[in-house]
Amino acid sequence: MGLFTKNLGVDLGTVNVLIYENGQIVLQEPSLVALTAEDERIVEIGQPAREMLGRVDDEDIQVVRPLRDGVIADYEVTEAMLRHFLDKIAGRIRLFKPTVMISVPYGVTSVEKRAVHEAALAAGAREAHLIWEPLAAAIGAGLPVGTPAGDMVVNIGGGITEAAVITMNNIVRAESGRVGGLRQDDAIISYVRRKYNLSIGQPTAESVKIQVGAAVDTGESMSMEIQGRDNVSGLPRTVSISTGEVVEALSEPLSIIAGVVKSVLSTTPPELASDIIDRGIVLTGGGALLRGIDQFLTRETGVPVYRAENPMIAVAVGAGRALEDPAILRRITQV
């Protein structure tokens, strides 16, 4: 590695962008951009934009996610967001442009891959390499991906869930489902509206999921008070929601995630399937932090499921480590 080069691993996610450099996460910000509604001028990016979510007049300022289901939905806004984050790390006046490795969901089209590649170069990268998200997650989770034995990783992100079987630095089988943290938040919003006739926003639903949410009944019942707008009177109202209710609310999105995992297992070659039964399935991504998700998937698949040590940062860490591994660099193609 050159003295003045910056090698960055980038997890360009639907909900968060994480950047890894020299053994640590140097940036973790929401993938949100606040724009003026009239001329689409950028007002805020990242955490300041998140603080505006649900608190600004849509006719004045719109808070948007430039990535949807893990791919670029708005090219110009994504490029501006990426440039802003690279500026934060490398400084606005850069003598040496960074080399970046960016994760992309498995199975995206060549057009979608090219959009990510071009956005990274336009945002100020010297070179941009792309790595499949499940491969980056497996590397970041510390799995021995370069060996002939099979490893399975399930990465539950904000917009997409991907399950993949990996051997010899290569993805053998993979499936994607357009379900992740945001779909879980939507399920909580719908449940509260149906049961309590109360409207709540996405930040409140996310807070419920983090504080009292679970995938299965863990025997530990917690509850929290939430505020929203009564759909009948239109006035603010407070209700209490329990862990059991959140388990009920999340049953549909979680069954879709289980379906993605089962789909991969059902097509995995027998020898690799035997390795997976021995080694288990590793969970990564922010969705892996949901209480009991490992127990839920173990019950659904019959295969032991474990949470990676730091699931949230696995993709960014793996992308960064891949830049330093010649064997992996040879395997992945630059667009």
Phi and psi in degrees as GROMACS dihedral restraints (atoms count N, CA, C in turn):
[ dihedral_restraints ]
;  ai    aj    ak    al  type     phi  dphi    fc
    3     4     5     6     1   -67.3    20    10
    4     5     6     7     1   156.6    20    10
    6     7     8     9     1   -63.8    20    10
    7     8     9    10     1   -35.4    20    10
    9    10    11    12     1  -107.9    20    10
   10    11    12    13     1     8.8    20    10
   12    13    14    15     1   -90.9    20    10
   13    14    15    16     1   148.8    20    10
   15    16    17    18     1  -112.9    20    10
   16    17    18    19     1   123.1    20    10
   18    19    20    21     1  -107.0    20    10
   19    20    21    22     1   118.8    20    10
   21    22    23    24     1  -120.6    20    10
   22    23    24    25     1   134.1    20    10
   24    25    26    27     1   -98.9    20    10
   25    26    27    28     1   127.2    20    10
   27    28    29    30     1  -120.7    20    10
   28    29    30    31     1   123.6    20    10
   30    31    32    33     1   -99.1    20    10
   31    32    33    34     1    99.8    20    10
   33    34    35    36     1   -91.7    20    10
   34    35    36    37     1    87.3    20    10
   36    37    38    39     1   -99.7    20    10
   37    38    39    40     1   166.3    20    10
   39    40    41    42     1   -65.8    20    10
   40    41    42    43     1   -35.2    20    10
   42    43    44    45     1  -105.4    20    10
   43    44    45    46     1   -38.5    20    10
   45    46    47    48     1  -135.5    20    10
   46    47    48    49     1   150.6    20    10
   48    49    50    51     1  -111.3    20    10
   49    50    51    52     1   127.1    20    10
   51    52    53    54     1  -121.6    20    10
   52    53    54    55     1   139.2    20    10
   54    55    56    57     1  -126.1    20    10
   55    56    57    58     1   131.8    20    10
   57    58    59    60     1  -113.0    20    10
   58    59    60    61     1   137.1    20    10
   60    61    62    63     1  -150.5    20    10
   61    62    63    64     1   134.2    20    10
   63    64    65    66     1    48.6    20    10
   64    65    66    67     1    49.2    20    10
   66    67    68    69     1    82.8    20    10
   67    68    69    70     1     5.5    20    10
   69    70    71    72     1  -147.2    20    10
   70    71    72    73     1   159.3    20    10
   72    73    74    75     1   -81.7    20    10
   73    74    75    76     1   119.7    20    10
   75    76    77    78     1  -101.2    20    10
   76    77    78    79     1   -11.7    20    10
   78    79    80    81     1  -153.3    20    10
   79    80    81    82     1   134.6    20    10
   81    82    83    84     1  -142.8    20    10
   82    83    84    85     1   107.1    20    10
   84    85    86    87     1  -135.9    20    10
   85    86    87    88     1   151.5    20    10
   87    88    89    90     1   -65.7    20    10
   88    89    90    91     1   143.7    20    10
   90    91    92    93     1   -83.3    20    10
   91    92    93    94     1    65.9    20    10
   93    94    95    96     1  -130.6    20    10
   94    95    96    97     1   142.0    20    10
   96    97    98    99     1  -133.8    20    10
   97    98    99   100     1   131.4    20    10
   99   100   101   102     1   -96.5    20    10
  100   101   102   103     1   125.8    20    10
  102   103   104   105     1  -122.0    20    10
  103   104   105   106     1   149.7    20    10
  105   106   107   108     1   -72.4    20    10
  106   107   108   109     1   137.6    20    10
  108   109   110   111     1   -67.0    20    10
  109   110   111   112     1   -32.5    20    10
  111   112   113   114     1   -72.7    20    10
  112   113   114   115     1   -54.5    20    10
  114   115   116   117     1  -118.8    20    10
  115   116   117   118     1    11.0    20    10
  117   118   119   120     1    54.6    20    10
  118   119   120   121     1    38.7    20    10
  120   121   122   123     1   -83.7    20    10
  121   122   123   124     1   138.2    20    10
  123   124   125   126     1   -74.2    20    10
  124   125   126   127     1   128.9    20    10
  126   127   128   129     1  -101.5    20    10
  127   128   129   130     1   -50.8    20    10
  129   130   131   132     1  -143.6    20    10
  130   131   132   133     1   156.2    20    10
  132   133   134   135     1  -134.1    20    10
  133   134   135   136     1   141.0    20    10
  135   136   137   138     1    79.6    20    10
  136   137   138   139     1  -135.0    20    10
  138   139   140   141     1   -59.5    20    10
  139   140   141   142     1   -43.5    20    10
  141   142   143   144     1   -59.9    20    10
  142   143   144   145     1   -34.1    20    10
  144   145   146   147     1   -69.3    20    10
  145   146   147   148     1   -37.3    20    10
  147   148   149   150     1   -62.6    20    10
  148   149   150   151     1   -37.0    20    10
  150   151   152   153     1   -66.3    20    10
  151   152   153   154     1   -18.9    20    10
  153   154   155   156     1   -86.9    20    10
  154   155   156   157     1   -14.1    20    10
  156   157   158   159     1   -56.5    20    10
  157   158   159   160     1   120.5    20    10
  159   160   161   162     1    76.1    20    10
  160   161   162   163     1     2.2    20    10
  162   163   164   165     1  -118.5    20    10
  163   164   165   166     1     5.5    20    10
  165   166   167   168     1  -122.5    20    10
  166   167   168   169     1   158.1    20    10
  168   169   170   171     1   -76.8    20    10
  169   170   171   172     1   120.5    20    10
  171   172   173   174     1   -57.2    20    10
  172   173   174   175     1   -26.3    20    10
  174   175   176   177     1   -77.9    20    10
  175   176   177   178     1   -12.0    20    10
  177   178   179   180     1  -107.6    20    10
  178   179   180   181     1   -55.4    20    10
  180   181   182   183     1  -131.4    20    10
  181   182   183   184     1   133.1    20    10
  183   184   185   186     1  -112.4    20    10
  184   185   186   187     1   132.4    20    10
  186   187   188   189     1  -100.2    20    10
  187   188   189   190     1   116.6    20    10
  189   190   191   192     1  -119.5    20    10
  190   191   192   193     1   156.2    20    10
  192   193   194   195     1  -103.2    20    10
  193   194   195   196     1   110.1    20    10
  195   196   197   198     1   -72.2    20    10
  196   197   198   199     1   -10.6    20    10
  198   199   200   201     1  -115.0    20    10
  199   200   201   202     1   138.9    20    10
  201   202   203   204     1  -131.0    20    10
  202   203   204   205     1   132.0    20    10
  204   205   206   207     1    52.8    20    10
  205   206   207   208     1    35.6    20    10
  207   208   209   210     1    81.1    20    10
  208   209   210   211     1    -0.8    20    10
  210   211   212   213     1  -122.6    20    10
  211   212   213   214     1   162.4    20    10
  213   214   215   216     1   -69.8    20    10
  214   215   216   217     1   123.7    20    10
  216   217   218   219     1  -100.2    20    10
  217   218   219   220     1   -30.6    20    10
  219   220   221   222     1  -133.2    20    10
  220   221   222   223     1   104.5    20    10
  222   223   224   225     1   -61.8    20    10
  223   224   225   226     1   -49.9    20    10
  225   226   227   228     1   -63.4    20    10
  226   227   228   229     1   -40.1    20    10
  228   229   230   231     1   -71.0    20    10
  229   230   231   232     1   -37.4    20    10
  231   232   233   234     1   -62.8    20    10
  232   233   234   235     1   -44.6    20    10
  234   235   236   237     1   -60.8    20    10
  235   236   237   238     1   -44.3    20    10
  237   238   239   240     1   -63.6    20    10
  238   239   240   241     1   -40.1    20    10
  240   241   242   243     1   -65.5    20    10
  241   242   243   244     1   -44.6    20    10
  243   244   245   246     1   -64.7    20    10
  244   245   246   247     1   -41.2    20    10
  246   247   248   249     1   -62.3    20    10
  247   248   249   250     1   -41.4    20    10
  249   250   251   252     1   -59.9    20    10
  250   251   252   253     1   -44.4    20    10
  252   253   254   255     1   -70.8    20    10
  253   254   255   256     1   -37.9    20    10
  255   256   257   258     1   -67.0    20    10
  256   257   258   259     1   -37.8    20    10
  258   259   260   261     1   -60.5    20    10
  259   260   261   262     1   -38.8    20    10
  261   262   263   264     1   -60.9    20    10
  262   263   264   265     1   -36.6    20    10
  264   265   266   267     1   -88.3    20    10
  265   266   267   268     1   -45.8    20    10
  267   268   269   270     1   -99.8    20    10
  268   269   270   271     1    -7.7    20    10
  270   271   272   273     1    88.0    20    10
  271   272   273   274     1   153.3    20    10
  273   274   275   276     1   -68.6    20    10
  274   275   276   277     1   -40.0    20    10
  276   277   278   279     1   -98.0    20    10
  277   278   279   280     1   105.4    20    10
  279   280   281   282     1  -108.9    20    10
  280   281   282   283     1   121.6    20    10
  282   283   284   285     1   -76.4    20    10
  283   284   285   286     1   -34.6    20    10
  285   286   287   288     1  -125.2    20    10
  286   287   288   289     1   117.7    20    10
  288   289   290   291     1   -75.4    20    10
  289   290   291   292     1   144.0    20    10
  291   292   293   294     1   -76.7    20    10
  292   293   294   295     1   152.7    20    10
  294   295   296   297     1   -95.8    20    10
  295   296   297   298     1   128.0    20    10
  297   298   299   300     1  -119.7    20    10
  298   299   300   301     1   147.7    20    10
  300   301   302   303     1  -118.5    20    10
  301   302   303   304     1   115.2    20    10
  303   304   305   306     1  -111.8    20    10
  304   305   306   307     1   137.2    20    10
  306   307   308   309     1   -82.5    20    10
  307   308   309   310     1   140.9    20    10
  309   310   311   312     1  -130.6    20    10
  310   311   312   313     1   146.8    20    10
  312   313   314   315     1   -60.8    20    10
  313   314   315   316     1   145.8    20    10
  315   316   317   318     1   -67.0    20    10
  316   317   318   319     1   135.0    20    10
  318   319   320   321     1    90.0    20    10
  319   320   321   322     1     6.4    20    10
  321   322   323   324     1   -70.6    20    10
  322   323   324   325     1   159.0    20    10
  324   325   326   327     1   -75.1    20    10
  325   326   327   328     1   163.9    20    10
  327   328   329   330     1   -64.0    20    10
  328   329   330   331     1   -30.5    20    10
  330   331   332   333     1   -66.7    20    10
  331   332   333   334     1   -43.3    20    10
  333   334   335   336     1   -66.6    20    10
  334   335   336   337     1   -38.6    20    10
  336   337   338   339     1   -63.3    20    10
  337   338   339   340     1   -44.8    20    10
  339   340   341   342     1   -62.6    20    10
  340   341   342   343     1   -36.8    20    10
  342   343   344   345     1   -60.8    20    10
  343   344   345   346     1   -42.1    20    10
  345   346   347   348     1   -65.7    20    10
  346   347   348   349     1   -45.0    20    10
  348   349   350   351     1   -59.4    20    10
  349   350   351   352     1   -47.8    20    10
  351   352   353   354     1   -68.3    20    10
  352   353   354   355     1   -37.1    20    10
  354   355   356   357     1   -63.0    20    10
  355   356   357   358     1   -39.1    20    10
  357   358   359   360     1   -65.8    20    10
  358   359   360   361     1   -43.1    20    10
  360   361   362   363     1   -67.3    20    10
  361   362   363   364     1   -42.3    20    10
  363   364   365   366     1   -65.3    20    10
  364   365   366   367     1   -28.5    20    10
  366   367   368   369     1   -80.4    20    10
  367   368   369   370     1    -5.3    20    10
  369   370   371   372     1   117.5    20    10
  370   371   372   373     1    13.4    20    10
  372   373   374   375     1   -82.7    20    10
  373   374   375   376     1   145.6    20    10
  375   376   377   378     1   -77.2    20    10
  376   377   378   379     1   -45.8    20    10
  378   379   380   381     1  -134.6    20    10
  379   380   381   382     1   146.1    20    10
  381   382   383   384     1  -130.2    20    10
  382   383   384   385     1   122.5    20    10
  384   385   386   387     1  -110.2    20    10
  385   386   387   388     1   153.3    20    10
  387   388   389   390     1  -118.0    20    10
  388   389   390   391     1   142.1    20    10
  390   391   392   393     1  -132.7    20    10
  391   392   393   394     1   140.6    20    10
  393   394   395   396     1   -62.6    20    10
  394   395   396   397     1   136.7    20    10
  396   397   398   399     1   -56.3    20    10
  397   398   399   400     1   -46.3    20    10
  399   400   401   402     1   -63.3    20    10
  400   401   402   403     1   -34.4    20    10
  402   403   404   405     1   -66.6    20    10
  403   404   405   406     1   -44.7    20    10
  405   406   407   408     1   -60.9    20    10
  406   407   408   409     1   -41.5    20    10
  408   409   410   411     1   -62.6    20    10
  409   410   411   412     1   -41.9    20    10
  411   412   413   414     1   -65.5    20    10
  412   413   414   415     1   -41.7    20    10
  414   415   416   417     1   -64.2    20    10
  415   416   417   418     1   -45.9    20    10
  417   418   419   420     1   -64.2    20    10
  418   419   420   421     1   -28.3    20    10
  420   421   422   423     1   -83.1    20    10
  421   422   423   424     1    -3.0    20    10
  423   424   425   426     1    83.6    20    10
  424   425   426   427     1    18.5    20    10
  426   427   428   429     1   -76.0    20    10
  427   428   429   430     1   145.7    20    10
  429   430   431   432     1   -79.8    20    10
  430   431   432   433     1    71.7    20    10
  432   433   434   435     1   -67.4    20    10
  433   434   435   436     1   -18.4    20    10
  435   436   437   438     1   -83.8    20    10
  436   437   438   439     1    -3.0    20    10
  438   439   440   441     1   -91.5    20    10
  439   440   441   442     1   162.5    20    10
  441   442   443   444     1   -72.4    20    10
  442   443   444   445     1   -13.0    20    10
  444   445   446   447     1   -74.2    20    10
  445   446   447   448     1   156.5    20    10
  447   448   449   450     1   -90.8    20    10
  448   449   450   451     1   138.0    20    10
  450   451   452   453     1  -125.5    20    10
  451   452   453   454     1   146.3    20    10
  453   454   455   456     1  -122.4    20    10
  454   455   456   457     1   134.5    20    10
  456   457   458   459     1  -126.8    20    10
  457   458   459   460     1   141.7    20    10
  459   460   461   462     1  -122.0    20    10
  460   461   462   463     1   114.7    20    10
  462   463   464   465     1  -105.0    20    10
  463   464   465   466     1   112.4    20    10
  465   466   467   468     1  -102.0    20    10
  466   467   468   469     1   102.6    20    10
  468   469   470   471     1   -96.3    20    10
  469   470   471   472     1  -165.5    20    10
  471   472   473   474     1   -76.0    20    10
  472   473   474   475     1   -36.7    20    10
  474   475   476   477     1  -114.6    20    10
  475   476   477   478     1   -15.5    20    10
  477   478   479   480     1  -148.8    20    10
  478   479   480   481     1   146.0    20    10
  480   481   482   483     1  -116.2    20    10
  481   482   483   484     1   131.1    20    10
  483   484   485   486     1  -127.6    20    10
  484   485   486   487     1   133.3    20    10
  486   487   488   489     1  -117.0    20    10
  487   488   489   490     1   135.6    20    10
  489   490   491   492     1  -147.7    20    10
  490   491   492   493     1   145.3    20    10
  492   493   494   495     1  -104.7    20    10
  493   494   495   496     1   127.3    20    10
  495   496   497   498     1  -123.5    20    10
  496   497   498   499     1   136.5    20    10
  498   499   500   501     1  -150.6    20    10
  499   500   501   502     1   143.4    20    10
  501   502   503   504     1    51.9    20    10
  502   503   504   505     1    46.1    20    10
  504   505   506   507     1    59.7    20    10
  505   506   507   508     1    25.2    20    10
  507   508   509   510     1  -135.5    20    10
  508   509   510   511     1   143.4    20    10
  510   511   512   513     1   -86.8    20    10
  511   512   513   514     1   119.9    20    10
  513   514   515   516     1   -89.7    20    10
  514   515   516   517     1   -44.1    20    10
  516   517   518   519     1  -137.9    20    10
  517   518   519   520     1   141.8    20    10
  519   520   521   522     1  -155.3    20    10
  520   521   522   523     1   152.1    20    10
  522   523   524   525     1  -141.1    20    10
  523   524   525   526     1   146.4    20    10
  525   526   527   528     1  -122.2    20    10
  526   527   528   529     1   145.9    20    10
  528   529   530   531     1  -131.3    20    10
  529   530   531   532     1   133.9    20    10
  531   532   533   534     1   -81.1    20    10
  532   533   534   535     1    62.2    20    10
  534   535   536   537     1  -144.0    20    10
  535   536   537   538     1   134.2    20    10
  537   538   539   540     1  -163.0    20    10
  538   539   540   541     1  -150.0    20    10
  540   541   542   543     1   -59.2    20    10
  541   542   543   544     1   -38.3    20    10
  543   544   545   546     1   -68.6    20    10
  544   545   546   547     1   -38.0    20    10
  546   547   548   549     1   -65.5    20    10
  547   548   549   550     1   -34.5    20    10
  549   550   551   552     1   -66.3    20    10
  550   551   552   553     1   -40.8    20    10
  552   553   554   555     1   -61.2    20    10
  553   554   555   556     1   -43.6    20    10
  555   556   557   558     1   -61.0    20    10
  556   557   558   559     1   -38.1    20    10
  558   559   560   561     1   -64.6    20    10
  559   560   561   562     1   -37.6    20    10
  561   562   563   564     1   -68.7    20    10
  562   563   564   565     1   -41.6    20    10
  564   565   566   567     1   -59.0    20    10
  565   566   567   568     1   -46.3    20    10
  567   568   569   570     1   -63.8    20    10
  568   569   570   571     1   -41.6    20    10
  570   571   572   573     1   -63.0    20    10
  571   572   573   574     1   -46.5    20    10
  573   574   575   576     1   -65.0    20    10
  574   575   576   577     1   -37.1    20    10
  576   577   578   579     1   -66.5    20    10
  577   578   579   580     1   -43.5    20    10
  579   580   581   582     1   -67.7    20    10
  580   581   582   583     1   -47.1    20    10
  582   583   584   585     1   -80.4    20    10
  583   584   585   586     1   -39.6    20    10
  585   586   587   588     1  -113.9    20    10
  586   587   588   589     1    -0.6    20    10
  588   589   590   591     1    55.7    20    10
  589   590   591   592     1    41.0    20    10
  591   592   593   594     1  -125.9    20    10
  592   593   594   595     1   134.1    20    10
  594   595   596   597     1   -97.2    20    10
  595   596   597   598     1   126.4    20    10
  597   598   599   600     1  -125.7    20    10
  598   599   600   601     1   160.6    20    10
  600   601   602   603     1   -93.1    20    10
  601   602   603   604     1   170.9    20    10
  603   604   605   606     1   -61.3    20    10
  604   605   606   607     1   -41.5    20    10
  606   607   608   609     1   -59.3    20    10
  607   608   609   610     1   -37.6    20    10
  609   610   611   612     1   -66.9    20    10
  610   611   612   613     1   -43.6    20    10
  612   613   614   615     1   -61.9    20    10
  613   614   615   616     1   -40.4    20    10
  615   616   617   618     1   -64.4    20    10
  616   617   618   619     1   -40.2    20    10
  618   619   620   621     1   -63.2    20    10
  619   620   621   622     1   -40.5    20    10
  621   622   623   624     1   -60.3    20    10
  622   623   624   625     1   -47.4    20    10
  624   625   626   627     1   -59.6    20    10
  625   626   627   628     1   -43.6    20    10
  627   628   629   630     1   -72.3    20    10
  628   629   630   631     1   -43.3    20    10
  630   631   632   633     1   -80.8    20    10
  631   632   633   634     1   -41.3    20    10
  633   634   635   636     1  -127.6    20    10
  634   635   636   637     1     3.2    20    10
  636   637   638   639     1   -74.2    20    10
  637   638   639   640     1   155.7    20    10
  639   640   641   642     1  -160.0    20    10
  640   641   642   643     1   157.8    20    10
  642   643   644   645     1   -89.7    20    10
  643   644   645   646     1   -28.4    20    10
  645   646   647   648     1  -136.1    20    10
  646   647   648   649     1   164.7    20    10
  648   649   650   651     1   -71.2    20    10
  649   650   651   652     1   108.0    20    10
  651   652   653   654     1   -87.7    20    10
  652   653   654   655     1    -0.9    20    10
  654   655   656   657     1    83.8    20    10
  655   656   657   658     1    -4.9    20    10
  657   658   659   660     1  -111.3    20    10
  658   659   660   661     1   100.4    20    10
  660   661   662   663     1   -91.1    20    10
  661   662   663   664     1   120.5    20    10
  663   664   665   666     1  -120.4    20    10
  664   665   666   667     1   162.1    20    10
  666   667   668   669     1  -147.0    20    10
  667   668   669   670     1   159.1    20    10
  669   670   671   672     1  -145.5    20    10
  670   671   672   673     1   155.1    20    10
  672   673   674   675     1   -91.3    20    10
  673   674   675   676     1   137.3    20    10
  675   676   677   678     1  -127.0    20    10
  676   677   678   679     1   146.4    20    10
  678   679   680   681     1  -107.6    20    10
  679   680   681   682     1   144.0    20    10
  681   682   683   684     1  -159.6    20    10
  682   683   684   685     1  -168.1    20    10
  684   685   686   687     1  -107.0    20    10
  685   686   687   688     1   126.3    20    10
  687   688   689   690     1   -66.2    20    10
  688   689   690   691     1   128.7    20    10
  690   691   692   693     1   -74.7    20    10
  691   692   693   694     1   -14.1    20    10
  693   694   695   696     1   -93.6    20    10
  694   695   696   697     1   -55.7    20    10
  696   697   698   699     1   -84.4    20    10
  697   698   699   700     1   -21.6    20    10
  699   700   701   702     1    78.8    20    10
  700   701   702   703     1     3.8    20    10
  702   703   704   705     1   -96.9    20    10
  703   704   705   706     1   157.4    20    10
  705   706   707   708     1   -64.3    20    10
  706   707   708   709     1   143.9    20    10
  708   709   710   711     1  -147.6    20    10
  709   710   711   712     1   152.0    20    10
  711   712   713   714     1  -115.4    20    10
  712   713   714   715     1   135.0    20    10
  714   715   716   717     1  -131.0    20    10
  715   716   717   718     1   164.6    20    10
  717   718   719   720     1  -108.8    20    10
  718   719   720   721     1   134.3    20    10
  720   721   722   723     1  -122.9    20    10
  721   722   723   724     1   139.0    20    10
  723   724   725   726     1  -108.7    20    10
  724   725   726   727     1   167.8    20    10
  726   727   728   729     1   -58.5    20    10
  727   728   729   730     1   -43.0    20    10
  729   730   731   732     1   -57.9    20    10
  730   731   732   733     1   -38.9    20    10
  732   733   734   735     1   -67.8    20    10
  733   734   735   736     1   -38.6    20    10
  735   736   737   738     1   -67.5    20    10
  736   737   738   739     1   -38.6    20    10
  738   739   740   741     1   -57.2    20    10
  739   740   741   742     1   -44.9    20    10
  741   742   743   744     1   -63.4    20    10
  742   743   744   745     1   -44.5    20    10
  744   745   746   747     1   -62.7    20    10
  745   746   747   748     1   -35.6    20    10
  747   748   749   750     1   -88.6    20    10
  748   749   750   751     1     0.5    20    10
  750   751   752   753     1   -59.5    20    10
  751   752   753   754     1   -39.4    20    10
  753   754   755   756     1   -68.5    20    10
  754   755   756   757     1   -54.3    20    10
  756   757   758   759     1   -60.7    20    10
  757   758   759   760     1   -33.6    20    10
  759   760   761   762     1   -70.5    20    10
  760   761   762   763     1   -32.7    20    10
  762   763   764   765     1   -69.4    20    10
  763   764   765   766     1   -30.8    20    10
  765   766   767   768     1   -68.0    20    10
  766   767   768   769     1   -41.7    20    10
  768   769   770   771     1   -61.0    20    10
  769   770   771   772     1   -44.7    20    10
  771   772   773   774     1   -60.8    20    10
  772   773   774   775     1   -37.0    20    10
  774   775   776   777     1   -62.7    20    10
  775   776   777   778     1   -38.8    20    10
  777   778   779   780     1   -62.8    20    10
  778   779   780   781     1   -44.6    20    10
  780   781   782   783     1   -64.6    20    10
  781   782   783   784     1   -46.2    20    10
  783   784   785   786     1   -62.7    20    10
  784   785   786   787     1   -37.6    20    10
  786   787   788   789     1   -60.3    20    10
  787   788   789   790     1   -41.3    20    10
  789   790   791   792     1   -69.4    20    10
  790   791   792   793     1   -45.3    20    10
  792   793   794   795     1   -59.6    20    10
  793   794   795   796     1   -36.5    20    10
  795   796   797   798     1   -70.7    20    10
  796   797   798   799     1   -17.8    20    10
  798   799   800   801     1  -113.2    20    10
  799   800   801   802     1     5.5    20    10
  801   802   803   804     1   -75.5    20    10
  802   803   804   805     1   133.5    20    10
  804   805   806   807     1   -54.6    20    10
  805   806   807   808     1   143.6    20    10
  807   808   809   810     1   -53.3    20    10
  808   809   810   811     1   -41.8    20    10
  810   811   812   813     1   -64.2    20    10
  811   812   813   814     1   -40.5    20    10
  813   814   815   816     1   -71.0    20    10
  814   815   816   817     1   -35.7    20    10
  816   817   818   819     1   -61.4    20    10
  817   818   819   820     1   -38.6    20    10
  819   820   821   822     1   -64.1    20    10
  820   821   822   823     1   -40.1    20    10
  822   823   824   825     1   -60.6    20    10
  823   824   825   826     1   -42.0    20    10
  825   826   827   828     1   -66.2    20    10
  826   827   828   829     1   -38.4    20    10
  828   829   830   831     1   -62.8    20    10
  829   830   831   832     1   -39.5    20    10
  831   832   833   834     1   -69.4    20    10
  832   833   834   835     1   -44.2    20    10
  834   835   836   837     1   -90.9    20    10
  835   836   837   838     1   -23.7    20    10
  837   838   839   840     1    85.4    20    10
  838   839   840   841     1   176.2    20    10
  840   841   842   843     1  -107.4    20    10
  841   842   843   844     1   136.7    20    10
  843   844   845   846     1  -104.5    20    10
  844   845   846   847     1   132.4    20    10
  846   847   848   849     1   -98.3    20    10
  847   848   849   850     1   132.8    20    10
  849   850   851   852     1  -132.6    20    10
  850   851   852   853     1   177.4    20    10
  852   853   854   855     1    88.5    20    10
  853   854   855   856     1   162.1    20    10
  855   856   857   858     1   -58.9    20    10
  856   857   858   859     1   -32.6    20    10
  858   859   860   861     1   -65.3    20    10
  859   860   861   862     1   -19.3    20    10
  861   862   863   864     1   -69.9    20    10
  862   863   864   865     1   -13.8    20    10
  864   865   866   867     1   -81.5    20    10
  865   866   867   868     1    -9.9    20    10
  867   868   869   870     1   -63.6    20    10
  868   869   870   871     1   129.8    20    10
  870   871   872   873     1   -55.6    20    10
  871   872   873   874     1   133.0    20    10
  873   874   875   876     1    76.7    20    10
  874   875   876   877     1     4.4    20    10
  876   877   878   879     1   -65.0    20    10
  877   878   879   880     1   -33.2    20    10
  879   880   881   882     1   -66.6    20    10
  880   881   882   883     1   -43.2    20    10
  882   883   884   885     1   -64.0    20    10
  883   884   885   886     1   -41.5    20    10
  885   886   887   888     1   -59.6    20    10
  886   887   888   889     1   -48.4    20    10
  888   889   890   891     1   -72.1    20    10
  889   890   891   892     1   -31.9    20    10
  891   892   893   894     1   -62.1    20    10
  892   893   894   895     1   -43.9    20    10
  894   895   896   897     1   -65.4    20    10
  895   896   897   898     1   -40.0    20    10
  897   898   899   900     1   -72.3    20    10
  898   899   900   901     1   -34.8    20    10
  900   901   902   903     1  -104.2    20    10
  901   902   903   904     1   -22.1    20    10
  903   904   905   906     1    78.0    20    10
  904   905   906   907     1     7.6    20    10
  906   907   908   909     1  -114.2    20    10
  907   908   909   910     1   137.4    20    10
  909   910   911   912     1   -59.4    20    10
  910   911   912   913     1   132.9    20    10
  912   913   914   915     1  -120.5    20    10
  913   914   915   916     1   131.2    20    10
  915   916   917   918     1  -123.7    20    10
  916   917   918   919     1   149.3    20    10
  918   919   920   921     1   -88.4    20    10
  919   920   921   922     1   134.2    20    10
  921   922   923   924     1   -62.9    20    10
  922   923   924   925     1   161.2    20    10
  924   925   926   927     1   -61.2    20    10
  925   926   927   928     1   -47.9    20    10
  927   928   929   930     1  -126.2    20    10
  928   929   930   931     1    76.4    20    10
  930   931   932   933     1   -60.4    20    10
  931   932   933   934     1   -34.1    20    10
  933   934   935   936     1   -62.9    20    10
  934   935   936   937     1   -34.4    20    10
  936   937   938   939     1  -103.0    20    10
  937   938   939   940     1     1.5    20    10
  939   940   941   942     1   -56.9    20    10
  940   941   942   943     1   -43.6    20    10
  942   943   944   945     1   -65.0    20    10
  943   944   945   946     1   -45.5    20    10
  945   946   947   948     1   -64.4    20    10
  946   947   948   949     1   -42.5    20    10
  948   949   950   951     1   -63.1    20    10
  949   950   951   952     1   -44.8    20    10
  951   952   953   954     1   -63.9    20    10
  952   953   954   955     1   -39.7    20    10
  954   955   956   957     1   -63.6    20    10
  955   956   957   958     1   -41.1    20    10
  957   958   959   960     1   -66.7    20    10
  958   959   960   961     1   -42.8    20    10
  960   961   962   963     1   -67.2    20    10
  961   962   963   964     1   -33.7    20    10
  963   964   965   966     1   -62.0    20    10
  964   965   966   967     1   -31.8    20    10
  966   967   968   969     1   -64.4    20    10
  967   968   969   970     1   -25.5    20    10
  969   970   971   972     1   -99.0    20    10
  970   971   972   973     1     5.3    20    10
  972   973   974   975     1  -114.3    20    10
  973   974   975   976     1   105.1    20    10
  975   976   977   978     1   -58.0    20    10
  976   977   978   979     1   -35.4    20    10
  978   979   980   981     1   -63.3    20    10
  979   980   981   982     1   -40.4    20    10
  981   982   983   984     1   -74.5    20    10
  982   983   984   985     1   -40.6    20    10
  984   985   986   987     1   -58.8    20    10
  985   986   987   988     1   -36.6    20    10
  987   988   989   990     1   -67.4    20    10
  988   989   990   991     1   -33.8    20    10
  990   991   992   993     1   -73.8    20    10
  991   992   993   994     1   -38.9    20    10
  993   994   995   996     1   -89.2    20    10
  994   995   996   997     1   140.8    20    10
  996   997   998   999     1   -94.6    20    10
  997   998   999  1000     1   141.3    20    10
  999  1000  1001  1002     1   -86.7    20    10
 1000  1001  1002  1003     1   132.7    20    10
